[in-house]
């Protein structure tokens, strides 16, 4: 693997950080999220790229992003992240963690059953 796939940092949006620090060590959810973070630390392109026209306006307005990726954590949970690059290098910014399909579907405007 080339170094261009390894980010220099993984940053968490405020809401993601609040969720993460509220999790107790050793819980299943924390282990699943940590595994996702490790995956991104090893390869920032591990997630599925969301087409530009499918990026929710919410993310564009709140974070000013122009790229979005989705990483499947398990059968139910997902996280969305964006990549930013500057003179220091590339960074992964986790902007949202979805704990269920319904919230993910709502964010992306999909019909839920």
C-alpha positions in Angstrom: 0.0 0.0 0.0 1.3 3.4 -0.9 1.4 6.2 1.7 -1.0 8.3 -0.3 -3.8 6.1 1.0 -2.9 6.6 4.6 -4.3 9.8 6.2 -2.2 11.8 8.6 -5.2 12.2 10.9 -8.7 11.0 11.6 -10.9 13.9 12.9 -14.4 13.7 14.3 -17.2 16.2 13.8 -18.5 17.6 17.1 -21.6 15.3 17.2 -19.5 12.2 16.3 -17.0 13.1 19.0 -19.8 13.5 21.6 -21.2 10.1 20.7 -17.8 8.5 20.7 -16.7 9.8 24.1 -20.1 8.7 25.6 -19.4 5.1 24.7 -18.0 2.8 27.4 -14.8 0.9 26.8 -15.4 -2.7 25.8 -18.9 -2.2 24.5 -19.8 -3.8 21.1 -20.6 -0.5 19.6 -17.3 1.1 20.6 -15.4 -2.0 19.2 -17.3 -1.7 15.9 -16.6 2.0 15.6 -12.9 1.6 16.6 -12.6 -1.1 13.9 -14.0 1.3 11.3 -11.5 4.0 12.4 -8.7 1.5 12.1 -9.8 0.6 8.6 -9.8 4.2 7.6 -6.4 4.8 9.3 -5.0 2.0 7.0 -6.8 3.1 3.9 -8.8 6.3 3.6 -10.5 5.1 0.5 -11.9 2.0 2.1 -15.5 3.3 2.0 -17.8 3.6 -0.9 -17.6 7.0 -2.7 -21.0 8.7 -2.9 -21.6 10.4 -6.2 -21.5 14.2 -6.0 -25.2 14.6 -6.9 -26.2 12.1 -4.1 -24.4 14.0 -1.3 -27.1 15.3 1.0 -27.5 19.1 1.0 -27.3 19.0 4.8 -23.6 18.0 4.6 -22.8 20.5 1.9 -24.4 23.3 3.9 -23.1 22.3 7.3 -19.6 21.2 6.4 -19.0 22.7 2.9 -17.9 19.3 1.6 -17.4 18.3 -2.0 -16.7 14.6 -1.5 -18.3 12.0 0.7 -17.7 8.3 1.5 -19.7 5.7 3.3 -18.1 3.0 5.4 -20.2 0.0 6.4 -19.4 -0.9 10.0 -21.6 -3.9 10.2 -25.0 -5.1 8.8 -26.8 -2.1 10.4 -24.4 0.7 11.2 -22.6 3.0 8.8 -20.4 6.1 9.0 -20.0 8.9 6.5 -16.7 10.8 6.1 -15.1 13.3 3.9 -11.5 13.8 2.9 -9.7 17.0 3.2 -6.2 17.8 2.0 -3.8 20.7 2.7 -0.1 21.3 2.8 0.2 18.9 5.8 -1.4 16.0 4.0 -4.8 14.2 3.8 -7.2 14.0 6.7 -10.3 11.8 7.2 -13.2 13.7 8.8 -15.9 11.5 10.2 -19.1 13.6 9.9 -21.8 11.2 10.9 -22.3 7.7 12.4 -25.6 6.0 11.7 -26.7 3.4 14.3 -29.7 2.2 12.2 -30.9 2.0 8.6 -33.8 4.4 9.2 -31.6 7.4 10.2 -29.3 6.6 7.2 -32.2 6.4 4.8 -33.7 9.7 6.1 -30.4 11.5 5.7 -30.1 10.4 2.1 -33.7 10.9 1.3 -34.5 7.2 0.7 -38.0 5.9 1.4 -38.0 3.7 4.5 -40.4 0.9 5.0 
